[in-house]
Amino acid sequence: MTFSIAGRCARTGMLGAVVTTSSMAVGSRCAYATAGVGAALTQHRTDPRLGPKMLERLAQGASPESIVRDLEANEPGIGWRQLAVIGADGTAAFLNGDRISSIAKGRVGRDCVAIGNILRTTEVVDAMVETFEANAAQPLAERLVRCIEAGEAAGGELKQVKSAGLVVAHEESFPYVDLRVDLDAQPLVQLRFLWELYQPTAEAYVIRAVDPDAAPPP
């Protein structure tokens, strides 16, 4: 009952992910990103431990494909999971657990990977990947928001989506963007609203953290 996409910006090195679902508070448990390392998604009977685990293995030098294959072979309950991971070099992989019985799909694109389950149509995943590839000139967060909007327009999931989350990592240990809609009748509308408010201030928040003397006044 979730669809999502993770990607990287080849121009800036930013890494991030966006996700939406018909349950509440999806941003707190499904999307993860670490600067210089990668981004990860874990969904469908979600195990939030798997996102950080995938990023840790990326940081240790494992490839996305080897990470998901190892989890497939060794992680208890993996049949219920749907996973995606992308590295800082743009390589990516996904896993659709063999116990997922709904319409589900994963697809690797150029500098991105999208997954979805309990979908109306597999075109949801295709729309996200194709939108990502068609918007390379846009900032990564904007690209990701456009992707999740395209997935919803292509059919979305079977139930009404109720929450959404957007996370982007850049050069610091803290997120460049971390926006969440925990419960709303139109979470993607609200996510767009939040991103458009946050975008002009994103750099200022970084400066305030790393070089407060140079920060512009509030």
N, C-alpha and C positions, 0 to 999 in steps of 0.2 A: 504493500500500500504506500509505496514511496518511489519517487524518482529524483535523480540527482546527476550532477556532472562535476568532475574535477578537471582542472587544467592548469597549464602554465603559460606565461607570456614569454615568448622567445626574446622580445626586445628588452624587458626589464628584469627577467628572472623571477618575477612574482609567481607564487603558487597559491591555489585556492580551490574552493568547492562551494557548491550551492545545493540545497536540498529542500524538498517540500513533501508533506504527507498529510493524511487524514487524521492522524493522532496529534496531540498537543506537544509542544516543546521539542520538536525534532532537532533544532539546532544544538541542543545540549548533549546529544548522544550519537550523532551520525556523521558529522563532517569535521575533519581535522586537517591542519596544515602546519608545516614547520619551515621556516625560512632556510633556503639552501638545501633542503632535504626532499620535500615532496608534499603531496596531499593524499588523503585517504578517505574512503567512505565505507561505512558498515551499516547494513539495513536488513529488513525482513527478519523478524524475531531477533532484533538487534542485540549484539553484544558490544557495548561501548569500549570494552577492553581491546578490541581488535584494531581500532583506528590507531591508537598510540603504539600498539605492537607492530603494525605494519610500518609506521614511520621510524620506529627504532631500528628495524631491520634494514630499511633503506639507508639510514645513517651509518650502519655498519658495513655498507657496501653491497648488500644483496640487490638483485634486480627485481622489478615488480613481478615479472613472470615467475621467478623462483620463489618469491614470497607467497603468492597465492597458491602455487602448487604444493609448497610445504604445508600451508594451512589446510589445504584440501586433504592432504594425506594424514595429518597428525592432530588437527584441532578437534576436540570433542564437540559434537553438535553442529559441525560445519555444514551439514546438509541443509540446515535451516537458514543459512546465512547467504546474503548477497554482498559482495565486496568489490571495491575498486581501489586502485592505487596508481599514482603517477609519480615518477621521479623528477629530480631537478633537470635531467637531460631530456625530458619529454617522453621517455618510454613509459608505457602503461600496460596494465593488465586488469582483468576482472574475473570474478567467480560467481556463477549462479549455482547455488546449492541444489543437490539432486532431490531435495524434499520440497522445493518450491513448486507448487502445483498450479499457480495462477499464470496468466500471461506475463512473462518476464523476459528481459533482454539485457545484454550488455554489448557495448561497441566501443572499440578503440578508434579514435580519430587522430588527426594531426595535433599533437600537444594536448590531447584531452582523452577522457574516458567517461562514458555515461552508462548508468544502470537504472533499471526500473522494474518494479514488480506490482502485481495486482493492477495492471494497466488496462485501459480500454483497447489499446492497440500498440504493437511494437513500434509504430511510427513515432511514438513519443520519444523514444531513445534516439531514433534517427534525426528527428527535428533538433534535438539538443546538440548533437555532434555537428550537424551541418550548419547550425547557427553559429557555433563556436568558430568553425573554420572560416565562415564568411565575414567575421567581425574582428579580424586580426589587428586592425588599426585602433580599436577601442581599448581603454584601460581594462585590465583583467576583471575587476569587479563588475564593470558594466557588461562585459561579454558574458559573464556567468549569469547575471540577472536576465539578460536577453535570452539566454539558453533555457532557463527554467520557465520563462514566459512562453517560449516557443513550444516547450514540452506540454504545457497546459493547453495551449491552443490546438495542439495536435491530438488532444483527447484526454490527456491527464490520466488519473487513476479512477477506479470505479466509484469511490466515495468522494465527497467534497473535501478538498484539502483545507486544513485548518491551521497549519503552522509552517514556518520556513526558516532557513538559516543560511547565512552567507559568511564565509571566512576566507580571508586572504592574508598570506604571510609575505613579507618582503625581506628586509635586511636585519631586522631586530628579533629578539627572542619573544616579543609580544606581537599579537596580530596587527597588521596594517588596517584591516577591516574585520570586525566581528559583530554582525548585526543579526538580531533574532526577532521573529514574530512568533510568540509562544501560543497564542490562541486568537484567531480572528476569522470572520466569515470570508474574507478575501485576503489571505496572507501574502499573496504575491503582489497585490496592489499595495499593501502596507510595506512590503520589503522594498519595492520600487520607491515609495515615498521616503523611507528611511535612508536608502542609499543616496538619493538625490539631495537630501539634507546633509548627509555626512560627507559626501564627496569633496566639497570645497574646503572642509576643515581637516581632512585626513592627514595631510602633510604637517599641519600645525600641531596636531596631537603628537606626532613623532618628535618634532623639534622640542616641544615642551618636556618630553621624557629625556632625550639624549643631550640637549643643549639648551637648558632653560633660560640662560642669559640672552640667547638669540631669538627666543620665542616672541611672536607678535603679541600685543596685548589682547586680552579676551574681548 
